[in-house]
Amino acid sequence: MESELLTVPEVLAVLNGVSRRTFYRWRELGIAPDCIKLPNGELRVERRDLRTWLEQHRGGGVKSRKVRIRGIQVNALAGRKKSYTVRWVVGTGPKSRTFGTRALADNSRSDLMQATNRG
């Protein structure tokens, strides 16, 4: 039996006031409902996955204390240029994001730490 696929705006409507930015932050932290990424880059969420996710988070905030921020890794590229990778672990899955400047990497790391503390 197939489940209906919901767009991100439809999911946000079900979540009553959760912003798009918060939803994507939850995705980065690995605490959002399971999503399907289509070849065109758009996301879809199966209705049954959203329902399951809501049941798991009923009564409490969406908090994950299983997030460990590993830090910033400096990558030496060709020539004198460098890139900076923020690394973190959600549950058992490692995540990373690369930036062109240290300031952007620091800002992203700070955002992750604040999101982890807020839940």
C-alpha positions in Angstrom: 0.0 0.0 0.0 1.4 3.3 -1.0 1.5 6.3 1.3 0.7 9.9 0.2 3.8 12.1 -0.3 3.6 15.5 1.3 5.6 18.6 0.2 7.6 20.6 2.8 4.9 23.4 2.9 2.2 20.7 3.5 4.3 19.2 6.3 4.8 22.7 7.8 1.0 23.2 7.8 0.6 20.0 9.7 3.2 21.1 12.2 1.3 24.3 12.9 3.7 27.2 12.7 7.1 25.5 12.5 9.1 27.6 10.2 10.8 26.3 7.1 14.2 27.2 8.6 13.5 25.2 11.7 12.4 22.2 9.6 15.7 22.3 7.7 17.7 22.8 10.9 16.0 19.6 12.3 17.0 17.9 9.1 20.7 18.9 9.6 20.5 17.6 13.2 18.8 14.4 12.1 15.7 14.9 14.2 13.2 15.7 11.4 10.7 13.2 9.9 12.3 10.9 7.3 12.4 12.6 3.9 12.7 11.5 0.3 14.9 13.7 -1.9 13.6 13.7 -5.4 16.0 14.0 -8.4 15.1 17.7 -8.8 16.2 18.3 -5.2 12.8 18.8 -3.7 11.8 16.9 -0.5 8.8 14.8 0.2 7.6 13.2 3.4 5.4 10.1 3.5 2.2 10.8 5.4 2.7 7.6 7.5 6.3 8.6 8.4 5.0 12.0 9.5 2.3 10.4 11.6 4.8 8.0 13.2 7.2 10.9 13.9 4.5 12.9 15.5 3.5 10.0 17.7 7.1 9.6 18.8 7.3 13.2 19.9 3.8 13.5 21.4 3.8 15.3 24.8 7.4 16.5 24.7 9.6 18.8 22.8 11.7 17.6 19.9 15.0 17.2 21.6 17.9 15.1 20.7 20.7 14.8 23.3 22.5 12.3 21.0 24.1 15.2 19.1 27.9 15.5 19.5 29.6 18.4 17.7 33.1 17.3 16.8 34.5 20.7 15.7 36.0 22.4 12.7 38.5 20.7 10.4 40.8 22.8 8.2 41.1 21.4 4.7 44.1 22.5 2.5 43.1 22.9 -1.1 45.2 23.4 -4.2 47.3 26.5 -3.8 46.9 28.6 -0.6 43.1 28.3 -0.4 41.6 26.5 2.6 38.1 25.3 3.4 36.6 24.5 6.8 34.4 21.6 7.6 32.1 21.5 10.6 31.7 17.9 11.8 29.0 16.5 14.1 27.4 13.2 14.9 23.6 12.6 15.3 22.9 9.2 16.9 25.3 6.9 15.1 25.5 8.9 11.8 28.3 11.4 11.1 27.4 14.6 9.4 29.5 17.4 7.9 29.2 20.7 6.1 32.0 22.6 4.4 32.5 26.4 4.2 34.9 28.7 2.4 35.8 30.8 5.4 36.5 30.1 9.1 33.8 32.7 10.1 31.1 30.9 8.2 32.1 27.6 9.8 32.2 29.1 13.3 28.7 30.6 12.7 27.4 27.2 11.5 28.9 25.4 14.5 27.4 28.0 16.9 24.0 27.5 15.2 24.3 23.7 15.7 25.2 24.1 19.4 22.2 26.5 20.0 19.8 24.2 18.2 21.1 21.2 20.2 20.5 23.1 23.4 17.1 24.3 22.4 16.1 20.9 21.1 
